[in-house]
Amino acid sequence: MHRIRIVKGDLTRENVDAIVNAANSALRGGGGVDGAVHRAAGPGLLAECVERYPNGCATGQARITTGHDLPARHVIHTVGPVWQGGAAGEPGLLASCYRSVIAIAEEHGLTSLSFPAISCGIYGYPWPEAAKIALSEMARESHIEDLRIVLFSNDIHKVFTTVLEELQSD
């Protein structure tokens, strides 16, 4: 887990190969992280999503675009699950988000990625459970040198930091 960093900040200001967008299935922008990424990237991002991915993206999967007006060269969009109590396959779908993003990054030779806390906003995923899944999936062997989770609030930053420390001590 030595390559994983938890950062408090603004995902849209990350100067990395790719930032990860917690997208909706239509890939058309929206609220939260998705809206912030689309606003910061400019209208070209929406145009590229519409052209390249007219059918959007399924939950647990990912798609890549260029970064447009962002400092990041690319945006990897992934659709996290909506929390329904945990019995509707949410853990597997959330893990699939991280695996799909990392697979796309490796396929494109990217070496630095910044993630948000996928599904932890309006989708309602409990933060400790989401952190364990995110950090465990990110820790799997990969060729990506710089993995970050960029979190906006102190509260969620504290949860993710605590979970990372627990996983590192195991």
N, C-alpha and C positions, 0 to 999 in steps of 0.2 A: 504493500500500500504506500510505498515511499514516493510514488509518482503522483499521488492524489493530493490536491490542495483544496481547502475550503476557504473561499474568499468572500468577504462582505463587499458588495459593490453593485455595479450596473452591468448586466450581461451585455448590453448593446455597445458598451465601450471597450470590450475585450479585444485586444490585438492578438488574435490567435488564428490558426488555419481555419477553424470553424467554430461558430457558436451553435448551440442546439436550441431549437425553438420548440417549446411545449405548445404544439399546434392543435388546431381542431381538425377534424377529418376532411373538411373541404379544402384546407390549406389556403384559406382566404383572409386570414387575419381575424382578429376578434378582440377580446379583452385580455387583461393580465399580461403575461410574458409575450404571448402571441401578438397582441396589439402593439406592445412596445417595440418588438422586433420589426414588425411591418412599418411602423411610423419612422423608426430610425433608419431603416434600409431604403425607404422611399418607394415610390410607386412602381419602380422596375421589379421589385420582389414579387408583388402581387401579379404583375403581368407575366413574369416567368412561371410562377406557380400555375396560373391558369393555362398557359400554353403547354408546359411540359407535363403537368399532372391534372388533366381535366377531370379525372375520377377521384382526385384527392389521395388520401392515404388511410389505410385501415389502422385500427387501434393496435399498438404493439409494433408497428412497422415504421420505416423512416424513408425520407426522400431528401435529396441534396439539390441545392441551388447555389448560385453565386451570392456574394455578400452585398452587392450593389453599393449603397452609401455607407455601409458599416465598415469599421476597421478590420473586421474578420473577412477573410477571402471567400468563405462559404457559409451557408446556413444549412444545417441538417435539421429537417423538420421531423418530429416524431409525435405521435398521438398517444397520449397516456390514457389509462382507464379512468372512468368515473368511479369513485368509491361507492360501493353498494353494500358494505358490511364485510367484505372479504371472501364471501362464498361464491362469487360470480366470476372467478378466475382472475381477479385483479392482480394478485402477486405475480403470476406467470406473465400477464400482459405487461406489467411494469418492467419486469426483468427483460422481457423481449424488447422493449423500447431501448434500453441501454445497450443490449447486444446488437440490435439492428444499427444503431448509430455508430458504434465502434466498428462494426463490419464495414459500413460504408466509408468511414474515415480511413480504415486500413486499405480498402480497395482503391482509394484515391491518393494514397501516400501521404495522408495528413499526419502531422506529428504533435499537434496541440489542439485540444478541445476544451471548450467551456460549456458546462451544462447548467441549466436551472434545476430547481427541485421539481421534477416532472410530476404532474398530477396533484401537487400539494397546495394549489390555490383553489380556484372555484371547483375543481374536480373532487376536492375534499379528502384526499388520501391522508391518513394519519401520518404525521411527520416522522416519528421514530421508525415505524414500519417501512416507510418510503426510503428513509436514510439507509437502513440496513440493506435493502434491496439494491439501491443505487450504488452504495460503496462496495458491496460484495461483487456486483457485476463489473464495476470499473476496475476492481483489483484483479480480475482474471487476466491471465497472460495476454499481452498484446504488444504491438510495436509502437504504441503511442507513448511519446516521452513525457508529455505534459497534460495531465488530466486535472481539470478544475471543476468545482461546483461553485457557482457564483450566486450568492444569496443576498437579497435586498434587506431583509429585516434582521435585527439582532436576535429575536426569538428563534427563528428557524436556523440561523447560523449557529446558535448555541446547541440546538438539538443535533444538527449534523456533526458538529465538532465533538460532542460527547459520544455519539455513535462511532465515529472514526477512532477515537481514543480507545473505546471498548474493543473494537475489532482488532486494533493493532496490538492490544495487550493479550489477546487470545493466542 
